[in-house]
Amino acid sequence: MNNKEMLQEIKKRVDGLVGFENASDDDLYYISKKHINWLIEQAEKIQRCQESYSGLDKMYDHWRNKAKELEKQLQQAQAKVEQYENALKKIADINLFEDIDRTTFLILTARKVLRGGKTQ
């Protein structure tokens, strides 16, 4: 008998009791041991499911926070790539041998970017 059938059988027995809410313990005595054991098993399954859900919920929170942290690191890395691209564009636009002052500026800019500073 599957779970649905078992539950239907229990409901039929309980519905057969006149005034179930007001039934005495003696009236409930006629619910079979098999049905009571099955109900206990179902309650235990629910408890295990709730515990599993709680564990999964905590794991979800952990990985959601990890994803936020990785997103922040990605944004930082993208900002750094943009800084490097800007510095390289400035260097590419200059003929290094024509303008010594400009060459010095570019070298200083490159060093600044490599140290984590920002360019204009």
Residue pairs with C-beta under 8 A, 6 or more apart in sequence:
1 9
3 42
6 35
6 38
9 35
10 31
10 35
10 38
10 39
13 30
13 31
13 32
13 35
14 20
14 31
17 23
17 27
17 28
80 116
83 113
83 118
83 119
84 113
86 113
86 119
87 106
87 109
87 110
87 113
87 119
90 106
90 109
90 119
91 106
91 109
91 110
94 102
94 103
94 106
96 102
96 103
96 106
97 103
109 119
112 118
112 119
113 119
